[in-house]
Amino acid sequence: MQARYLTELIDLYNAEGIHGYFVFTFTMPDFVHRADPAFDLDKAGFAVMAALEDGTYRPKQAFRAIADRHTGAT
């Protein structure tokens, strides 16, 4: 849902000739992604990188969608 929302906005901004925008937050370490949905705080966060329990990060679909819009992959 986050990826779809961001790409819709990016496409709208491009169509209107807007040359820059701010996209959410890179990461939210306090909103850790967990396999158990009952404890997955990441789904309530706006970051484009998921903070994992081991302290590392991984790109979310939203990160890839933004990257695709800027590299011409879509």
Biopython code that builds the backbone (N, CA, C, O; Angstrom):
import numpy as np
from Bio.PDB.StructureBuilder import StructureBuilder

atoms = [
    (1, "MET", "N", (0.820, -1.176, 0.000)),
    (1, "MET", "CA", (0.000, 0.000, 0.000)),
    (1, "MET", "C", (0.876, 1.257, 0.000)),
    (1, "MET", "O", (0.602, 2.209, -0.731)),
    (2, "GLN", "N", (1.927, 1.255, 0.819)),
    (2, "GLN", "CA", (2.825, 2.407, 0.875)),
    (2, "GLN", "C", (3.499, 2.638, -0.481)),
    (2, "GLN", "O", (3.598, 3.774, -0.945)),
    (3, "ALA", "N", (3.953, 1.570, -1.102)),
    (3, "ALA", "CA", (4.622, 1.688, -2.401)),
    (3, "ALA", "C", (3.662, 2.248, -3.452)),
    (3, "ALA", "O", (4.035, 3.122, -4.235)),
    (4, "ARG", "N", (2.450, 1.753, -3.466)),
    (4, "ARG", "CA", (1.452, 2.229, -4.436)),
    (4, "ARG", "C", (1.146, 3.707, -4.215)),
    (4, "ARG", "O", (1.078, 4.482, -5.169)),
    (5, "TYR", "N", (0.962, 4.091, -2.961)),
    (5, "TYR", "CA", (0.671, 5.485, -2.623)),
    (5, "TYR", "C", (1.805, 6.402, -3.086)),
    (5, "TYR", "O", (1.557, 7.441, -3.697)),
    (6, "LEU", "N", (3.036, 6.020, -2.796)),
    (6, "LEU", "CA", (4.172, 6.853, -3.179)),
    (6, "LEU", "C", (4.324, 6.959, -4.693)),
    (6, "LEU", "O", (4.595, 8.042, -5.211)),
    (7, "THR", "N", (4.154, 5.862, -5.399)),
    (7, "THR", "CA", (4.307, 5.931, -6.860)),
    (7, "THR", "C", (3.185, 6.758, -7.493)),
    (7, "THR", "O", (3.418, 7.459, -8.477)),
    (8, "GLU", "N", (1.985, 6.685, -6.945)),
    (8, "GLU", "CA", (0.901, 7.524, -7.454)),
    (8, "GLU", "C", (1.236, 9.001, -7.259)),
    (8, "GLU", "O", (1.010, 9.816, -8.153)),
    (9, "LEU", "N", (1.775, 9.343, -6.088)),
    (9, "LEU", "CA", (2.151, 10.730, -5.832)),
    (9, "LEU", "C", (3.296, 11.174, -6.734)),
    (9, "LEU", "O", (3.251, 12.265, -7.303)),
    (10, "ILE", "N", (4.320, 10.336, -6.867)),
    (10, "ILE", "CA", (5.462, 10.677, -7.709)),
    (10, "ILE", "C", (5.002, 10.905, -9.153)),
    (10, "ILE", "O", (5.433, 11.860, -9.799)),
    (11, "ASP", "N", (4.139, 10.041, -9.651)),
    (11, "ASP", "CA", (3.626, 10.203, -11.013)),
    (11, "ASP", "C", (2.836, 11.502, -11.152)),
    (11, "ASP", "O", (2.954, 12.196, -12.162)),
    (12, "LEU", "N", (2.038, 11.831, -10.149)),
    (12, "LEU", "CA", (1.276, 13.073, -10.161)),
    (12, "LEU", "C", (2.224, 14.281, -10.151)),
    (12, "LEU", "O", (2.041, 15.225, -10.921)),
    (13, "TYR", "N", (3.220, 14.245, -9.289)),
    (13, "TYR", "CA", (4.185, 15.349, -9.215)),
    (13, "TYR", "C", (4.911, 15.515, -10.556)),
    (13, "TYR", "O", (5.091, 16.635, -11.033)),
    (14, "ASN", "N", (5.319, 14.411, -11.148)),
    (14, "ASN", "CA", (5.998, 14.481, -12.447)),
    (14, "ASN", "C", (5.087, 15.076, -13.515)),
    (14, "ASN", "O", (5.524, 15.891, -14.328)),
    (15, "ALA", "N", (3.838, 14.671, -13.510)),
    (15, "ALA", "CA", (2.885, 15.181, -14.493)),
    (15, "ALA", "C", (2.650, 16.683, -14.336)),
    (15, "ALA", "O", (2.381, 17.384, -15.312)),
    (16, "GLU", "N", (2.756, 17.168, -13.098)),
    (16, "GLU", "CA", (2.531, 18.589, -12.825)),
    (16, "GLU", "C", (3.815, 19.409, -12.913)),
    (16, "GLU", "O", (3.792, 20.622, -12.704)),
    (17, "GLY", "N", (4.931, 18.756, -13.219)),
    (17, "GLY", "CA", (6.184, 19.473, -13.381)),
    (17, "GLY", "C", (6.901, 19.831, -12.091)),
    (17, "GLY", "O", (7.762, 20.710, -12.086)),
    (18, "ILE", "N", (6.560, 19.167, -11.008)),
    (18, "ILE", "CA", (7.231, 19.413, -9.732)),
    (18, "ILE", "C", (8.589, 18.727, -9.771)),
    (18, "ILE", "O", (8.688, 17.556, -10.140)),
    (19, "HIS", "N", (9.618, 19.445, -9.395)),
    (19, "HIS", "CA", (10.986, 18.955, -9.540)),
    (19, "HIS", "C", (11.579, 18.335, -8.275)),
    (19, "HIS", "O", (12.698, 17.823, -8.316)),
    (20, "GLY", "N", (10.872, 18.368, -7.174)),
    (20, "GLY", "CA", (11.409, 17.770, -5.948)),
    (20, "GLY", "C", (10.302, 17.492, -4.951)),
    (20, "GLY", "O", (9.231, 18.097, -5.005)),
    (21, "TYR", "N", (10.567, 16.589, -4.059)),
    (21, "TYR", "CA", (9.598, 16.225, -3.023)),
    (21, "TYR", "C", (10.324, 15.488, -1.912)),
    (21, "TYR", "O", (11.450, 15.027, -2.097)),
    (22, "PHE", "N", (9.684, 15.377, -0.766)),
    (22, "PHE", "CA", (10.218, 14.657, 0.378)),
    (22, "PHE", "C", (9.447, 13.356, 0.520)),
    (22, "PHE", "O", (8.217, 13.346, 0.472)),
    (23, "VAL", "N", (10.169, 12.268, 0.694)),
    (23, "VAL", "CA", (9.520, 10.958, 0.821)),
    (23, "VAL", "C", (9.761, 10.391, 2.211)),
    (23, "VAL", "O", (10.840, 9.870, 2.494)),
    (24, "PHE", "N", (8.772, 10.491, 3.067)),
    (24, "PHE", "CA", (8.747, 9.858, 4.380)),
    (24, "PHE", "C", (10.082, 9.877, 5.109)),
    (24, "PHE", "O", (10.795, 10.880, 5.088)),
    (25, "THR", "N", (10.409, 8.789, 5.739)),
    (25, "THR", "CA", (11.586, 8.633, 6.578)),
    (25, "THR", "C", (12.387, 7.456, 6.055)),
    (25, "THR", "O", (11.816, 6.467, 5.595)),
    (26, "PHE", "N", (13.708, 7.558, 6.124)),
    (26, "PHE", "CA", (14.549, 6.460, 5.648)),
    (26, "PHE", "C", (14.362, 5.215, 6.498)),
    (26, "PHE", "O", (14.099, 4.137, 5.965)),
    (27, "THR", "N", (14.493, 5.347, 7.801)),
    (27, "THR", "CA", (14.301, 4.195, 8.682)),
    (27, "THR", "C", (13.747, 4.647, 10.031)),
    (27, "THR", "O", (13.948, 5.790, 10.443)),
    (28, "MET", "N", (13.059, 3.752, 10.706)),
    (28, "MET", "CA", (12.523, 4.006, 12.039)),
    (28, "MET", "C", (12.945, 2.847, 12.935)),
    (28, "MET", "O", (12.208, 1.871, 13.064)),
    (29, "PRO", "N", (14.120, 2.939, 13.557)),
    (29, "PRO", "CA", (14.650, 1.819, 14.337)),
    (29, "PRO", "C", (13.764, 1.382, 15.500)),
    (29, "PRO", "O", (13.868, 0.242, 15.954)),
    (30, "ASP", "N", (12.903, 2.259, 15.985)),
    (30, "ASP", "CA", (12.002, 1.888, 17.080)),
    (30, "ASP", "C", (10.781, 1.110, 16.600)),
    (30, "ASP", "O", (10.021, 0.579, 17.410)),
    (31, "PHE", "N", (10.593, 1.043, 15.286)),
    (31, "PHE", "CA", (9.458, 0.323, 14.700)),
    (31, "PHE", "C", (9.997, -0.934, 14.012)),
    (31, "PHE", "O", (9.995, -1.030, 12.784)),
    (32, "VAL", "N", (10.449, -1.875, 14.802)),
    (32, "VAL", "CA", (11.121, -3.072, 14.308)),
    (32, "VAL", "C", (10.151, -4.002, 13.578)),
    (32, "VAL", "O", (9.030, -4.247, 14.023)),
    (33, "HIS", "N", (10.636, -4.515, 12.423)),
    (33, "HIS", "CA", (9.877, -5.517, 11.682)),
    (33, "HIS", "C", (10.065, -6.874, 12.361)),
    (33, "HIS", "O", (11.188, -7.278, 12.661)),
    (34, "ARG", "N", (8.973, -7.557, 12.596)),
    (34, "ARG", "CA", (9.022, -8.908, 13.173)),
    (34, "ARG", "C", (8.141, -9.821, 12.333)),
    (34, "ARG", "O", (7.151, -9.383, 11.747)),
    (35, "ALA", "N", (8.513, -11.099, 12.281)),
    (35, "ALA", "CA", (7.764, -12.070, 11.482)),
    (35, "ALA", "C", (6.336, -12.243, 11.997)),
    (35, "ALA", "O", (5.416, -12.451, 11.206)),
    (36, "ASP", "N", (6.144, -12.159, 13.301)),
    (36, "ASP", "CA", (4.815, -12.306, 13.887)),
    (36, "ASP", "C", (4.048, -10.997, 13.695)),
    (36, "ASP", "O", (4.426, -9.981, 14.279)),
    (37, "PRO", "N", (2.990, -10.996, 12.899)),
    (37, "PRO", "CA", (2.254, -9.762, 12.621)),
    (37, "PRO", "C", (1.745, -9.047, 13.876)),
    (37, "PRO", "O", (1.590, -7.826, 13.868)),
    (38, "ALA", "N", (1.487, -9.783, 14.936)),
    (38, "ALA", "CA", (1.003, -9.160, 16.169)),
    (38, "ALA", "C", (2.057, -8.259, 16.810)),
    (38, "ALA", "O", (1.720, -7.376, 17.598)),
    (39, "PHE", "N", (3.330, -8.477, 16.476)),
    (39, "PHE", "CA", (4.424, -7.710, 17.061)),
    (39, "PHE", "C", (5.233, -6.939, 16.011)),
    (39, "PHE", "O", (6.313, -6.429, 16.309)),
    (40, "ASP", "N", (4.712, -6.857, 14.798)),
    (40, "ASP", "CA", (5.414, -6.173, 13.712)),
    (40, "ASP", "C", (5.084, -4.682, 13.747)),
    (40, "ASP", "O", (4.083, -4.248, 13.179)),
    (41, "LEU", "N", (5.931, -3.908, 14.414)),
    (41, "LEU", "CA", (5.703, -2.465, 14.524)),
    (41, "LEU", "C", (5.960, -1.744, 13.207)),
    (41, "LEU", "O", (5.450, -0.645, 12.991)),
    (42, "ASP", "N", (6.744, -2.351, 12.333)),
    (42, "ASP", "CA", (7.094, -1.726, 11.059)),
    (42, "ASP", "C", (5.865, -1.384, 10.224)),
    (42, "ASP", "O", (5.869, -0.394, 9.492)),
    (43, "LYS", "N", (4.830, -2.184, 10.326)),
    (43, "LYS", "CA", (3.648, -1.919, 9.493)),
    (43, "LYS", "C", (2.938, -0.627, 9.898)),
    (43, "LYS", "O", (2.064, -0.157, 9.170)),
    (44, "ALA", "N", (3.295, -0.051, 11.038)),
    (44, "ALA", "CA", (2.718, 1.231, 11.458)),
    (44, "ALA", "C", (3.661, 2.396, 11.170)),
    (44, "ALA", "O", (3.337, 3.545, 11.472)),
    (45, "GLY", "N", (4.821, 2.109, 10.590)),
    (45, "GLY", "CA", (5.806, 3.152, 10.333)),
    (45, "GLY", "C", (5.806, 3.619, 8.887)),
    (45, "GLY", "O", (5.302, 2.931, 7.998)),
    (46, "PHE", "N", (6.376, 4.795, 8.664)),
    (46, "PHE", "CA", (6.435, 5.377, 7.329)),
    (46, "PHE", "C", (7.809, 5.262, 6.686)),
    (46, "PHE", "O", (8.046, 5.862, 5.638)),
    (47, "ALA", "N", (8.710, 4.512, 7.286)),
    (47, "ALA", "CA", (10.060, 4.381, 6.744)),
    (47, "ALA", "C", (10.054, 3.566, 5.456)),
    (47, "ALA", "O", (9.173, 2.736, 5.234)),
    (48, "VAL", "N", (11.064, 3.821, 4.600)),
    (48, "VAL", "CA", (11.190, 3.054, 3.370)),
    (48, "VAL", "C", (12.185, 1.903, 3.519)),
    (48, "VAL", "O", (12.335, 1.086, 2.611)),
    (49, "MET", "N", (12.862, 1.842, 4.667)),
    (49, "MET", "CA", (13.741, 0.722, 5.005)),
    (49, "MET", "C", (13.212, 0.094, 6.289)),
    (49, "MET", "O", (12.937, 0.804, 7.256)),
    (50, "ALA", "N", (13.068, -1.224, 6.307)),
    (50, "ALA", "CA", (12.593, -1.918, 7.494)),
    (50, "ALA", "C", (13.753, -2.159, 8.452)),
    (50, "ALA", "O", (14.806, -2.656, 8.052)),
    (51, "ALA", "N", (13.553, -1.804, 9.719)),
    (51, "ALA", "CA", (14.536, -2.088, 10.766)),
    (51, "ALA", "C", (14.287, -3.515, 11.254)),
    (51, "ALA", "O", (13.179, -3.852, 11.670)),
    (52, "LEU", "N", (15.315, -4.340, 11.200)),
    (52, "LEU", "CA", (15.179, -5.739, 11.601)),
    (52, "LEU", "C", (15.639, -5.924, 13.042)),
    (52, "LEU", "O", (16.349, -5.084, 13.595)),
    (53, "GLU", "N", (15.226, -7.034, 13.636)),
    (53, "GLU", "CA", (15.543, -7.295, 15.041)),
    (53, "GLU", "C", (17.039, -7.391, 15.313)),
    (53, "GLU", "O", (17.479, -7.107, 16.427)),
    (54, "ASP", "N", (17.830, -7.786, 14.314)),
    (54, "ASP", "CA", (19.270, -7.928, 14.526)),
    (54, "ASP", "C", (20.028, -6.608, 14.340)),
    (54, "ASP", "O", (21.258, -6.589, 14.371)),
    (55, "GLY", "N", (19.293, -5.504, 14.146)),
    (55, "GLY", "CA", (19.917, -4.196, 14.008)),
    (55, "GLY", "C", (20.259, -3.800, 12.579)),
    (55, "GLY", "O", (20.779, -2.708, 12.349)),
    (56, "THR", "N", (19.976, -4.667, 11.621)),
    (56, "THR", "CA", (20.230, -4.345, 10.216)),
    (56, "THR", "C", (18.940, -3.797, 9.591)),
    (56, "THR", "O", (17.889, -3.745, 10.231)),
    (57, "TYR", "N", (19.053, -3.398, 8.340)),
    (57, "TYR", "CA", (17.919, -2.840, 7.611)),
    (57, "TYR", "C", (17.780, -3.541, 6.272)),
    (57, "TYR", "O", (18.747, -4.076, 5.731)),
    (58, "ARG", "N", (16.553, -3.530, 5.743)),
    (58, "ARG", "CA", (16.334, -4.053, 4.401)),
    (58, "ARG", "C", (15.350, -3.131, 3.692)),
    (58, "ARG", "O", (14.451, -2.571, 4.319)),
    (59, "PRO", "N", (15.523, -2.978, 2.385)),
    (59, "PRO", "CA", (14.608, -2.129, 1.624)),
    (59, "PRO", "C", (13.195, -2.716, 1.607)),
    (59, "PRO", "O", (13.006, -3.920, 1.431)),
    (60, "LYS", "N", (12.224, -1.846, 1.791)),
    (60, "LYS", "CA", (10.822, -2.250, 1.676)),
    (60, "LYS", "C", (10.368, -2.037, 0.230)),
    (60, "LYS", "O", (11.103, -1.452, -0.565)),
    (61, "GLN", "N", (9.188, -2.497, -0.112)),
    (61, "GLN", "CA", (8.653, -2.313, -1.461)),
    (61, "GLN", "C", (8.613, -0.837, -1.829)),
    (61, "GLN", "O", (8.834, -0.480, -2.986)),
    (62, "ALA", "N", (8.334, 0.020, -0.859)),
    (62, "ALA", "CA", (8.277, 1.462, -1.122)),
    (62, "ALA", "C", (9.639, 1.985, -1.576)),
    (62, "ALA", "O", (9.709, 2.821, -2.476)),
    (63, "PHE", "N", (10.706, 1.509, -0.972)),
    (63, "PHE", "CA", (12.061, 1.927, -1.359)),
    (63, "PHE", "C", (12.315, 1.553, -2.816)),
    (63, "PHE", "O", (12.792, 2.368, -3.605)),
    (64, "ARG", "N", (11.991, 0.321, -3.156)),
    (64, "ARG", "CA", (12.205, -0.153, -4.529)),
    (64, "ARG", "C", (11.336, 0.618, -5.530)),
    (64, "ARG", "O", (11.782, 0.923, -6.636)),
    (65, "ALA", "N", (10.109, 0.927, -5.142)),
    (65, "ALA", "CA", (9.213, 1.679, -6.028)),
    (65, "ALA", "C", (9.761, 3.074, -6.306)),
    (65, "ALA", "O", (9.705, 3.547, -7.441)),
    (66, "ILE", "N", (10.284, 3.728, -5.287)),
    (66, "ILE", "CA", (10.869, 5.064, -5.466)),
    (66, "ILE", "C", (12.097, 4.963, -6.376)),
    (66, "ILE", "O", (12.262, 5.757, -7.301)),
    (67, "ALA", "N", (12.945, 3.986, -6.102)),
    (67, "ALA", "CA", (14.144, 3.800, -6.919)),
    (67, "ALA", "C", (13.777, 3.537, -8.379)),
    (67, "ALA", "O", (14.405, 4.083, -9.287)),
    (68, "ASP", "N", (12.770, 2.711, -8.605)),
    (68, "ASP", "CA", (12.330, 2.400, -9.970)),
    (68, "ASP", "C", (11.855, 3.650, -10.706)),
    (68, "ASP", "O", (12.114, 3.805, -11.899)),
    (69, "ARG", "N", (11.161, 4.539, -9.997)),
    (69, "ARG", "CA", (10.669, 5.768, -10.637)),
    (69, "ARG", "C", (11.834, 6.667, -11.064)),
    (69, "ARG", "O", (11.701, 7.444, -12.010)),
    (70, "HIS", "N", (12.951, 6.568, -10.385)),
    (70, "HIS", "CA", (14.082, 7.453, -10.692)),
    (70, "HIS", "C", (15.142, 6.809, -11.578)),
    (70, "HIS", "O", (16.068, 7.479, -12.035)),
    (71, "THR", "N", (15.005, 5.524, -11.817)),
    (71, "THR", "CA", (15.954, 4.863, -12.720)),
    (71, "THR", "C", (15.286, 4.455, -14.026)),
    (71, "THR", "O", (15.936, 3.940, -14.936)),
    (72, "GLY", "N", (13.984, 4.690, -14.106)),
    (72, "GLY", "CA", (13.259, 4.353, -15.324)),
    (72, "GLY", "C", (12.897, 2.886, -15.436)),
    (72, "GLY", "O", (12.582, 2.411, -16.527)),
    (73, "ALA", "N", (12.936, 2.144, -14.306)),
    (73, "ALA", "CA", (12.654, 0.718, -14.356)),
    (73, "ALA", "C", (11.173, 0.417, -14.570)),
    (73, "ALA", "O", (10.814, -0.700, -14.941)),
    (74, "THR", "N", (10.310, 1.410, -14.336)),
    (74, "THR", "CA", (8.882, 1.161, -14.545)),
    (74, "THR", "C", (8.359, 1.974, -15.696)),
    (74, "THR", "O", (7.174, 1.894, -16.020)),
]
sb = StructureBuilder()
sb.init_structure("model")
sb.init_model(0)
sb.init_chain("A")
sb.init_seg("    ")
for serial, (resi, resn, name, xyz) in enumerate(atoms, 1):
    if name == "N":
        sb.init_residue(resn, " ", resi, " ")
    sb.init_atom(name, np.array(xyz, "f"), 0.0, 1.0, " ", f" {name:<3s}", serial, name[0])
structure = sb.get_structure()
